[in-house]
Amino acid sequence: MSPITKAKAALPAPKAHGAVPRVLSIAATAQHLGVSSKTVRRWIEQGELPHHRLGRQIRITESDLIVFLHQCRQA
C-alpha cells in the first residue's frame, strides 16, 4: 500500500453524505505552511501536491494537504 493510500485511509470520513470539503487557495495554503506561494505552485507543478482547478483558480482541499504533509514526514 502506498503512503498516499495509507494516509487517505487514516483520514476521517466526511460528516454529511455529499459534503463539500473545505478548500484553500494557494496563498492560504502557503500562509498555513509558512512557505511562499511560489513554493506551493512548484509542488503543484511537480505533481507533489494534488489540486483542483475551478476555472482559472487553483484550490487545495484540506484532505489533500493532510496527505501531502504525511508524505513529507515519512520521506
C-alpha positions in Angstrom: 0.0 0.0 0.0 1.5 3.4 -1.0 1.9 6.2 1.6 -0.9 8.2 -0.1 -3.3 5.3 0.2 -2.3 4.8 3.8 -2.8 8.4 4.7 -6.1 8.7 2.9 -7.3 5.6 4.8 -6.5 7.3 8.0 -8.5 10.4 7.2 -11.9 10.9 8.8 -14.9 10.4 6.6 -17.0 13.5 5.7 -19.6 14.2 8.3 -22.5 14.5 5.9 -23.0 12.5 2.8 -22.1 14.6 -0.2 -20.5 17.3 2.0 -18.2 19.7 0.1 -14.7 19.6 1.5 -13.0 22.8 2.8 -10.7 24.2 0.1 -7.7 26.6 0.4 -6.3 29.0 -2.1 -2.6 28.9 -2.9 -2.0 31.9 -0.8 -3.9 30.4 2.2 -2.0 27.1 1.8 1.3 28.9 1.7 0.5 31.0 4.8 -0.7 28.0 6.7 2.5 26.1 5.9 4.8 29.1 6.4 6.2 29.0 2.8 5.9 31.2 -0.2 3.1 30.9 -2.8 5.9 30.2 -5.3 6.8 27.1 -3.3 3.2 25.8 -3.3 3.0 26.4 -7.0 6.2 24.4 -7.6 4.8 21.5 -5.5 1.7 21.6 -7.7 3.6 21.7 -11.0 5.8 18.8 -9.9 2.8 16.8 -9.1 3.6 16.5 -5.4 0.5 18.5 -4.1 -2.9 17.5 -5.6 -5.1 20.4 -6.6 -8.4 21.3 -8.2 -8.9 23.8 -11.0 -12.0 25.9 -10.8 -11.8 27.9 -14.0 -8.5 29.8 -13.6 -8.4 29.4 -9.9 -6.5 26.6 -8.1 -7.7 25.2 -4.8 -6.2 22.6 -2.5 -8.6 20.5 -0.3 -7.7 20.1 3.4 -7.6 16.3 3.0 -5.1 16.5 0.1 -3.0 18.9 2.2 -3.0 16.4 5.1 -2.0 13.6 2.8 0.8 15.7 1.4 2.1 16.6 4.9 2.1 12.9 5.9 4.1 12.1 2.7 6.7 14.8 3.6 7.1 13.5 7.1 7.7 9.9 6.0 10.2 10.9 3.3 
